[in-house]
Each structure stands twice: as C-alpha cells, then as structure tokens.
C-alpha cells in the first residue's frame, strides 16, 4: 500500500486550473503579438510610399545638380524656376534623338520650373524659353525649390549666380509635416569661362 501511495504522489502533471491559467496567458501573449503584426502590415504601404518618394526625390536632385553643374550660365533665377544654358547630347534642342559620342553636343536653354505639386523640364534653343515642358517629378508640396549664391535681387543679375541649391519638400504620408531633401552645386563651366 505504501508503494502504491508513493507512486500516486510521484505522478506529476498539471491540474485543470493550471492549464486554464496557462492557456489564458498564452492567449494574451498571442493577442499582443498579433496586434503588433497587424500594425506593421497596415503601416507598410505608407513606409513603402515614403521610401519610394525619397528615392525618386534623390534621383531628381541628382539629375538637377548634374545638369546644373554642367551649365554655362544662369539666365533666370527665381525660387520656383531656374533657366540656364548648357550643352546637351541631342540632335536638336527639345528633341529626343541622342547624339553619338563622336558628335559634339549642342548649346540649348534648359529650364526647370516647379509648382506646388510638380517640377517640369523644358529644353529649347539657346536664349529662348518656349518649348514643351516635360514633368519629371510630382509629389512636392512647395514651389520654393531653388536658392542662389549670390542671392539674386533687383541689384544683381541672374548671370552672376555661381551656386544653385535645390530643395524638394515632400509631404509625409500621414499628412503631418514635410520631409525635405536638398542638394546644391556650383556651375563649374561658368567658372571656367565656357
């Protein structure tokens, strides 16, 4: 009999109450994990949209600064527009056919113009400002994109500009505030006298 009592006492296991408490605690922990996963999945599209906007803005800034760096002289300098003369590798100003590497580039007027929602690029014959604007970026929330050194005022001319800073203000996906991406460049060909 004593042997039988020892065997009964030696049997280990969980009582029904212990199992119920452990199940309830497990359900609470799994619920918290599920809430975190759901929040992450719901927030992912906004994060992806913001990342894509930033990547696109960086690409646009690189394009702006590369073309400005190779510019010859600034002819218009406004906060929402910059126009400058530059050599382009096209057969005609505003055309789409690219020149072969053995053919010299041609001098054209390049104008970047921004509104409160988008920026466009116009390419025309040197000294003219007419042409077909092509939108290159949208999604900004300010037209105040360009700043200049020296600062352009009524006393100074746009042709005196040697440095252009480009700032793109992108709205946050949640609608609160803005994210800015900026870069700048000197007109190296202007300082070399081309």
N, C-alpha and C positions, 0 to 999 in steps of 0.2 A: 504494500500500500504506500509506504513511504517512497518507494521508487516511482510509483505512479504519480504521486504529488510533485515529485521533483521534475518529472517530465512535463507535467502541466504547467508548472511555474517557469520552466526553462523555455517554453514556447514563446517566441517573441513575434510581434506583429503590431498592427495599428488598430486602434479602436475606430468605431464608426464616427465618433466625434472628431478624432484627429484627421481622418480622411476628409470630412466635410470642411474643416477649417483650412486644410492644405489646399483643397480644391477652390475654395473661395479666394484664398490668397493668390493662387495661380491665375484665376480668372481676372483679378485686379491687375496683376503684373502684365498679363497678356493684353488686357484692355489698354493699358498705358502704352505698350509697345505699338499696338495697332493705331492708336491716336497719333503717335509720332510718325509712323509710316504714312498715314493718310495726309498729315500736314506736309510732309516732304513731297509727296506726289502732287498735291494741289499747288504747291509753290514752285514746282519745277518749270512749268511754262513761263512764268514771269522771269525766273532766273535765266532761262534759255533766251528769252527775248532780249533781256538786258545785255547778256553776253554777246548776242549777235549784233545789237546796236553798237556796242563798244568796239567790236571787231570791225564793223563797217566804218564807224567814225575814224578809227585809226587808219584804215585803208584810205579813206578820203583825205585825211590830214597828210598822209604820205604823198598822195597824188598832188594835193595843193602845194605842199612845200617843195616837192621835186620840180614841179613846173615853174614855181616862183623863183627857185634857186637858179634856174637856167634862164630866167627872164633878163631882158636887156634894160628896160626902163619902165617904171610905173607911170601910166598916163592918167588914170583915175584912181583916187584913193578915198573911199567912203567906208563907213562902218559896215554897210551891207553889200559893198561891191568893190572889187579890185580889178583893174584892167591894166594889162602890161603887154609889151611887145616881146615876142620870143620866137625862136626858130623851132619849127615843127617838122616832123618827118611825114609830110603829106604831099601829094601832087598839087593840090590847091587848098587854100585856106578854107576850112569848113568842110572839106571833102572827107571821104572815108578811105580812099586808096592810100596805102602806106608806101613810102619811097624805099627803094632798095638801099642798102648800106653804102653803095658806091656813089649814090646821087646826093648832092648837098641838100640840106634842109632849107626850107623857105621861111622868110620872116612873116609872121602873122600877128594879129591883135587877139589876145586871149582875155576873155572877161569872165570872172566868176561873180555871180550875183546870188544873194541869199534873201529869202523871205523868212517869215516866222515859222515856216514849216519845211522848206526845202532849199537846196542850192542847185544852181544850174551853171553850165559852162557854155560859152559862145565863142566860136572861133571865126574870125573874119579877116579881110585884107588889112594889112598894117595901116593904122591911122583911122580905120572905120570901126563903128561899134554895132553895125547891123549884122544879123545872121540868125541862124536857127538855134535857140537855146536848147541844150540837152540836159535834162535833170540827171544829176549824178548822185544825189543823196537827199533823202527825206527823213523826217522824224525829229527835226530840231525844234526848239521852242523859243528861239530868239534870232532876230535878224542881225544883231550886233556881233558879227563874226570876225571882222578884220580890224586890227590896230596897227599903227605905223610908227616907225622911228626914222627920222624925226617926225614928231606929231604934225599932221597936216592941218594947217589953219588958213585963214584968209591971207596971211602974210607969206606963207610958204607954198611952194608948188608940189604937186604930186611927183614930179620928176626928181625931187630931192630925196625921196624915200629910198632908204638903203636896207631896211629890215621890215618884214611883214610878219605879224603874229596872227595865227588863225585859232579861234576858239569856238568849238561846237558845243552847244548846251543841249543835252538830251534829257527829256523828261523821264523821271523814274516810272517804272511800270505800275507801281501802286498809286501814282498820281501825286505823291508828296515830294516836293523839291525837284532838283535837277542834278544831273551828273554832267560835268564838263570835261572835255578832252581838248588839249591845246598843244600847239607846236608853233615854231616860227623858223624863219630862215632869212639869210641875207641874200640879196641879189648879187651873186658873185660875178656874173658877166657885166653888170652895171659898174662895179668897182674896177673891173679890168678894162673898161672902155670899149667894149664891142659895140 
